[in-house]
Amino acid sequence: MTSARTLLGRSSLIAVGALSSRITGFIRTAAIGAALGAGLVGDAYTTAVMLPGIVYEILLGGIGTAVLVPLLNQARANHQDGGREFAQRLFSFAAVAFGLAALVATAAVPLLIPLLGGSATHGESANLTTAFAMFTVPAVFFYGIGAVATAILNARGTFTLPAWSPACNNLTLITAALALIAFPASDFGDLRTILLGGATLIGAALQALILIPAMRKAGVPWRWKPSLRGFGLRKLSKTILWVTAYVAAGQLGLLVILGLIRAAAAEGGPGPLIYNNAWVLLMMAYGILALPVITALTPELSKRIRPDSTKTANEYQRGVRLLLMLTAPAVAAMIALAEPIAVVLFEWSDYTHSAALATGPVIAAAGLALIPYSISQLQFFTFLAIGDARTPALIVIWSTIIRVALSLAVFALVPAAHLAAVLMLVNAIAYTIVSVASAHVLHRLLAARHIVAIESLIKWSGGIAVLLVFAFATEWAASVLVTTPRTAALLTLIGCAPVFATTYLLAFRASHIRISH
């Protein structure tokens, strides 16, 4: 079993790269929002960027680390060449598969876009989204081969470069967005679509291709071998199918929400760009605080495929404790400081003050999703470690049915101005359902003890409540002292930053002490 010091050390190393990628990713998101605004153009680009992500997630998103890393580990242990040829064949096969997927998805763009949002989003919105998507959807090829390269490198103990590589993509898009901000939109015309769409495709290519030299250094030089026959993958077909079902169900829910938000935007409500900005903050918190822990635990969990429920339970429990302690302060910050965060981080250039205010409630709702989303991801890998891909897939399928039903209900009942925040809250409910159901099943399968003592939960809940009260009080005091909304928001964040940073450091220290025991 990995020691707490080793786990936290490995997590910290990954977190450095993840932090750079997440920060540049956030700057990218803010720059694009400032360049395009939270209106028709910004919503069209955001929709076009989300589409290749959905295609990628369905084809490989969960399989990348959930299935490929254990496969690659087994190939290293069982093959005389240390799994080199298997890795080469896997990478070549992925290039063929994602190349075909990119061609088919790009050809389907003109048919798919009009379906997202119904008749309310036809006309200029559909035309602009289609124009952007013709550049962004082909990027699914680079997302695919990049994910396989990342799995190969992670299986060989290389975590840092894959964590840093998204920064190349982000910097490319930041440069394009700054060019759009520097010059009036009239100077670009149709070139705006080419500039930002082309930068999206080039950035995705850089993110993937930078990993190929690292593969050679890790002992897997490029060789064109697209066949996977003879490596015993047929016995894993059921696992792969269930993992694909798990991911596809989640992406179906996202596709429904995307269509509903586009329809609400056509009626004057917050659109995909505002929703995505809140989602990016959620993913930034997840990527910095939770993902390094899960990434560091995945190789350990994948080694527990042999019957050893006690050791698997210990790894799982350690991971949950870490996630709870490290993400709780971020949840408090996203809920209590949602509006100041939106104003300070997004209100630039064409992203207006009213758009920033509309972003605040969506960020607060996203904060409620952080803990259940993080824990559900750890639970997914734990299920795979004990050889059960069916249970998490069925749980997510049922939660997606509930998610879609709730989304359709709130679309019919909630005004367009509040729909984005309520749909984000629906996400939080769905993730909570998944994490609670998964915890119940894992508790039974692993005969696990209670993960967190009741007194610890009470103590941490009290601490979070104090943080919330302090943040709300600081925001009120800043609004009294300063009349300019943006200055008051900045003053609020400056006043709260030391307290929240100290809380996070205490949480990190507490997690180290508790897990080491």
Buried (B, 14 or more C-beta within 10 A) or exposed (E): BBEBEEBBEBBEBBBBBBBBBBBBBBBBBBBBBBBBBBBBBBBBBBBBBBBBBBBBBBBBBBBBBBBBBBBBBBBBEEBEEBBBBBBBBBBBBBBEBBBEBBBEBBEBBEEBBBEBBEEEBEEEBBEBBBBBBBBBBBBBBBBBBBBBBBBBBBBBEBBBBBBBBBBBBBBBBBBBBBBBBEEEBEEBEEEBBBBBBBBBBBBBBBBBBBBBEBBEEBBBEEEEBBEBEEBEBEEBEEBBEBBBBBBBBBBBBBBBBBBBBBBBBBEEBBBBBBBBBBBBBBBBBBBBBBBBBBBBBBBBBBBBBEEEBEBBBBBBBBBBBBBBBBBBBBBBBBBBBBBBBBBBBBBBBBBBEEBBBBBBBBBBBBBBBBBBBBBBBBBBBBBBBBEBBBBBBBBBBBBBBBBBEBBEEBBEEBEBBBBBBBBBBBBBBBBBBBBBBBBEBBBEBBEBEEBBEEEBEEEBEEBBEEBBEBBBBBBEBBBEEBEEBBBBBBBBBEBBEEBBEEBBEEBBEBBBEBBEE
